[in-house]
Amino acid sequence: MLADLGCIPVEERVVVDRPFATAAGVSAGIDLALWVAGEVFGARKGSWIEMSLEYAPQPPFGTGAAVTAPPHWVAMGREAMRAERLNAVQDAARRMHEN
């Protein structure tokens, strides 16, 4: 679906494609915020912020990404969201191409 919007999907938590940077998930949003802090204030300050937040994620089940979750769970989840997302992506792509 991302290809309909001109995107290339990757299995990364944080993707930087200047001038854009995006994150894939809740804790990845924290990763992105720390990356931005490092870019703006330097790696030392970014590291200090990470330490002061005590940010050291250790997910208890290890199923927080498609590459680590059981394949049948990934398939079920993707199928459940597919139709809804497909409609939204097609609508967004249509609007992009109209302008």
Buried (B, 14 or more C-beta within 10 A) or exposed (E): BEEBEEEEEEEEBBBEEEEEEBBBEEBBBBBBBBBBBBEEEEEEEBEEBBEEEEEEEEEEEEEBBBEEBEEEEBEEEEEEEEEEEEEEBEEEBEEEEEE
